[in-house]
Amino acid sequence: MGLVFDSVDLKAQYNFIASKVTGRGMPPIEAETISFPRVPGETVLYQKWKPRKIDISGYVYDTTATGALEKAEGLLRLFSSAFSADKALVFPDSGKGIYVRLATGETASYTHVTAPFYSHVYEVQAAFTAYNPFFFDGTTSPSYVPQNLLFHGNFELDSDSDGLANGWLKDNYSRAFLKDPYLGTYSQRLYLNNTGAETRNIKIYQEGVPVYPGTTLFIAAYIKKATGHTSVNTPYLKLIVDGSTSYSTVAVATFSFTRFLLKQEIPVTCSNVGIEIGLNAEAGKIGTFQADAVCVYDLLPLGLQNMTTAQLDPLLPYTDIEG
């Protein structure tokens, strides 16, 4: 299987072998700032990801000159369909996809190249722009590809090798591990054998999620009880506003990943929004859970604020800034 463009496997259909793909790293960040009199520097009002550029180059081949030319021209026609409409581009190595258009002022092109062993080869190049820079699970193309406001919701990176993924904090009682995933390579696991005399709360959390006051959020995460769990309590997903007010949901947690869903309007007076996934382990019991694919979406720009969580669930799968 090769690159998949608009549901077409480019290797199977056009004998296309990608030699270079750029733009799958972190896209640039755009910041709006304001200056105040007698205050050094500038104050950042907000930051957002800018559109990402994705350039693709590679080769199509055939045993005949006519066949190779037909494949090159067919591939160009397919790429050109992204001139005025977003098309899904899915990468075979990660299984993730992204919606792209032909970059402004750019066209796809092909050039005949000399090839050995009596084959006929054309080099094909195309420059695309992903105006929404987030990747989605490439097994299904979602109706909406929103921007995940949460960093490292996939738990793939642990730069200091302490068992806790980058961007996350945890309680003082549990041990953290990166374990088998729902999506990607890892999920986050917490474990506590509570030998104390009182219930302990174990949790992972993020604070300062960049949201606008007064907006409506959709929060989702895949959570399960991990092997060894004996507590009667079940994991929870919680939205915390200004450190005190909280909104939570408890799905029917099993030993398989279940998607927890929460929709909540944010007060216009709020100044800090946080996400927490946790479990209360009672004395003498083992509390352990795993979480993966955590996302926070702003529904207002999508016009979806009046939908229920059940309606939103199939429309808004997990997306990520990492491809």
Secondary structure as the mmCIF struct_conf table of DSSP 4:
data_model
#
loop_
_struct_conf.conf_type_id
_struct_conf.id
_struct_conf.beg_label_comp_id
_struct_conf.beg_label_asym_id
_struct_conf.beg_label_seq_id
_struct_conf.end_label_comp_id
_struct_conf.end_label_asym_id
_struct_conf.end_label_seq_id
STRN STRN1 VAL A 4 PHE A 5
TURN_TY1_P TURN_TY1_P1 ASP A 6 SER A 7
STRN STRN2 VAL A 8 ASP A 9
HELX_RH_AL_P HELX_RH_AL_P1 LEU A 10 TYR A 14
STRN STRN3 PHE A 16 THR A 22
BEND BEND1 GLY A 25 GLY A 25
HELX_LH_PP_P HELX_LH_PP_P1 MET A 26 PRO A 28
STRN STRN4 ILE A 29 ILE A 34
TURN_TY1_P TURN_TY1_P2 PRO A 37 ARG A 38
BEND BEND2 PRO A 40 GLY A 41
STRN STRN5 THR A 43 TRP A 49
HELX_LH_PP_P HELX_LH_PP_P2 LYS A 50 PRO A 51
STRN STRN6 ARG A 52 ASP A 62
BEND BEND3 THR A 63 THR A 64
HELX_RH_AL_P HELX_RH_AL_P2 ALA A 65 SER A 80
TURN_TY1_P TURN_TY1_P3 SER A 81 ALA A 82
BEND BEND4 PHE A 83 ALA A 85
STRN STRN7 LYS A 87 VAL A 90
TURN_TY1_P TURN_TY1_P4 PRO A 92 SER A 94
STRN STRN8 LYS A 96 LEU A 102
HELX_LH_PP_P HELX_LH_PP_P3 ALA A 103 ALA A 103
TURN_TY1_P TURN_TY1_P5 THR A 104 GLY A 105
STRN STRN9 SER A 109 VAL A 113
BEND BEND5 PRO A 116 PRO A 116
TURN_TY1_P TURN_TY1_P6 PHE A 117 TYR A 118
STRN STRN10 HIS A 120 ALA A 130
BEND BEND6 TYR A 131 ASN A 132
STRN STRN11 PHE A 135 ASP A 137
TURN_TY1_P TURN_TY1_P7 GLY A 138 THR A 139
BEND BEND7 THR A 140 THR A 140
BEND BEND8 SER A 143 SER A 143
HELX_LH_PP_P HELX_LH_PP_P4 PRO A 146 ASN A 148
BEND BEND9 LEU A 150 LEU A 150
TURN_TY1_P TURN_TY1_P8 PHE A 151 ASN A 154
TURN_TY1_P TURN_TY1_P9 SER A 159 ASP A 160
BEND BEND10 ASP A 162 LEU A 164
TURN_TY1_P TURN_TY1_P10 ASN A 166 GLY A 167
STRN STRN12 LEU A 169 LYS A 170
BEND BEND11 ASN A 172 TYR A 173
STRN STRN13 ARG A 175 LYS A 179
BEND BEND12 TYR A 182 THR A 185
STRN STRN14 SER A 187 ASN A 193
BEND BEND13 GLY A 196 GLU A 198
STRN STRN15 ARG A 200 GLN A 206
TURN_TY1_P TURN_TY1_P11 PRO A 213 GLY A 214
STRN STRN16 THR A 216 LYS A 225
HELX_LH_PP_P HELX_LH_PP_P5 ALA A 226 ALA A 226
TURN_TY1_P TURN_TY1_P12 THR A 227 GLY A 228
BEND BEND14 VAL A 232 VAL A 232
STRN STRN17 TYR A 236 VAL A 241
TURN_TY1_P TURN_TY1_P13 ASP A 242 SER A 244
STRN STRN18 THR A 245 THR A 249
BEND BEND15 PHE A 255 SER A 256
STRN STRN19 THR A 258 GLU A 265
HELX_LH_PP_P HELX_LH_PP_P6 ILE A 266 PRO A 267
TURN_TY1_P TURN_TY1_P14 VAL A 268 THR A 269
STRN STRN20 VAL A 273 ALA A 281
HELX_LH_PP_P HELX_LH_PP_P7 GLU A 282 GLU A 282
TURN_TY1_P TURN_TY1_P15 ALA A 283 GLY A 284
BEND BEND16 LYS A 285 LYS A 285
STRN STRN21 ILE A 286 ASP A 298
BEND BEND17 LEU A 299 LEU A 299
TURN_TY1_P TURN_TY1_P16 LEU A 300 GLY A 303
TURN_TY1_P TURN_TY1_P17 GLN A 305 ASN A 306
BEND BEND18 MET A 307 MET A 307
HELX_RH_AL_P HELX_RH_AL_P3 THR A 309 LEU A 315
STRN STRN22 THR A 319 ASP A 320
BEND BEND19 ILE A 321 ILE A 321
#
